[in-house]
Amino acid sequence: MEHGSFTNDKDASFTLAEEDHTLANAVRFMLNQDPRVTLAGYSIPHPSLECVNVRVQTTGDPAREVLKDACQELMLMNRHVRSVFDKAVSEFKVEQARLAAEEEEKKKAEEEEIKKQRDLLASMDIESG
């Protein structure tokens, strides 16, 4: 919901329902990165209310458009973070599988060596000699 003036669209406040500091701080950060923004901040009216008020003042561009652009930039950033995270998880799983396979091979080699040693000891029958 937008709260603003009909005559001045460069200053506006927006209410984001069912949101908290998590989204509000990220939006505020993205807004403050935009050179068109002169002021960006947010407040939570009361801890029991699930809404955030975001205030945007710009150099002249409509505050609604600047907020929309900031949200789109935030979505792009989140997509990038997600793709980097997913890639890292995939690489980790591949590495874990490789390490598990190496460990299994090592274990099999040790078992074979123990079996060879047992067979050798069994062939050296001390009592029959």
Buried (B, 14 or more C-beta within 10 A) or exposed (E): EEEBEEEEBBBBBBBBEEBEEEBBEBBBEBBEEBEBBEEBBBEBEEEEEEBBBBBBBBEEBBBBEBBEBBBEBBEEEEEEEEEEEEEEEEEEEEEEEEEEEEEEEEEEEEEEEEEEEEEEEEEEEEEEE
